[in-house]
Amino acid sequence: MPARPPDRLTNEQYFHSSFPLRIFRQSIRQPVELHWHEFYELTLVLEGSGIHVLNGAGYPLGKGSLFLLTPADFHQLVPDTGSTLEVYN
């Protein structure tokens, strides 16, 4: 059975046409599955630890981590066991 393609997050799902900027605070307790966006995403980690899988490579996440994603990037977030990633997107 072929693997399901990664979800694509669209502008229509996240932005209002009158103002194309949104700020979210999120608490991530479970892995965020592989996905990509048709917009840029800037993320700041406020608390917690985990792994950011970006285009197939894993990078550690912790308080103060900051990353910028382009519409060409595929990524997923995996909090460490027992950790909650508190982030601003």
URTA-V842661 format. One record per residue. N is the residue number from 0. RES is the residue in one letter. PHI is phi in whole degrees, -180 to 180 (NA if undefined). PSI is psi in radians with two decimals (999 if undefined). Layout:
BEGIN
n & res & phi & psi
N & RES & PHI & PSI
N & RES & PHI & PSI
END
This chain:
BEGIN
n & res & phi & psi
0 & M & NA & 2.22
1 & P & -67 & 2.59
2 & A & -68 & 2.56
3 & R & -70 & 2.36
4 & P & -68 & 2.65
5 & P & -62 & 2.57
6 & D & -64 & 2.56
7 & R & -112 & 2.09
8 & L & -90 & 2.20
9 & T & -104 & 2.80
10 & N & -56 & -0.73
11 & E & -62 & -0.53
12 & Q & -74 & -0.49
13 & Y & -120 & -0.27
14 & F & -127 & 2.59
15 & H & -90 & 2.47
16 & S & -61 & -0.45
17 & S & -78 & -0.36
18 & F & -151 & 1.78
19 & P & -85 & 0.81
20 & L & -140 & 2.32
21 & R & -136 & 2.56
22 & I & -123 & 2.23
23 & F & -122 & 2.46
24 & R & -108 & 2.25
25 & Q & -129 & 2.57
26 & S & -111 & 2.00
27 & I & -109 & 1.92
28 & R & -105 & -0.40
29 & Q & -120 & 2.74
30 & P & -57 & 2.45
31 & V & -95 & 2.04
32 & E & -61 & 2.77
33 & L & -54 & 2.27
34 & H & -157 & 3.08
35 & W & -148 & 2.91
36 & H & -125 & 2.73
37 & E & -96 & 0.32
38 & F & -139 & 2.90
39 & Y & -78 & 2.58
40 & E & -134 & 2.24
41 & L & -111 & 2.24
42 & T & -128 & 2.34
43 & L & -120 & 2.23
44 & V & -89 & 2.12
45 & L & -89 & -0.66
46 & E & -153 & 2.81
47 & G & 93 & -3.13
48 & S & -149 & 2.77
49 & G & 173 & -2.76
50 & I & -127 & 2.38
51 & H & -106 & 2.02
52 & V & -96 & 1.97
53 & L & -120 & 2.02
54 & N & 51 & 0.68
55 & G & 92 & -0.13
56 & A & -111 & 2.46
57 & G & -96 & 2.42
58 & Y & -132 & 2.40
59 & P & -68 & 2.53
60 & L & -118 & 2.49
61 & G & -162 & 3.09
62 & K & -51 & 2.22
63 & G & 94 & -0.17
64 & S & -63 & 2.46
65 & L & -140 & 2.33
66 & F & -145 & 2.64
67 & L & -120 & 2.22
68 & L & -110 & 2.51
69 & T & -103 & 2.95
70 & P & -63 & -0.16
71 & A & -93 & -0.08
72 & D & -94 & 2.47
73 & F & -111 & 2.34
74 & H & -153 & 2.90
75 & Q & -150 & 2.72
76 & L & -118 & 2.34
77 & V & -130 & 1.80
78 & P & -67 & 2.59
79 & D & -64 & 2.69
80 & T & -55 & 2.22
81 & G & 80 & 0.02
82 & S & -107 & 2.62
83 & T & -118 & 2.16
84 & L & -82 & 2.07
85 & E & -100 & 2.08
86 & V & -135 & 2.70
87 & Y & -108 & 2.31
88 & N & -114 & 999
END
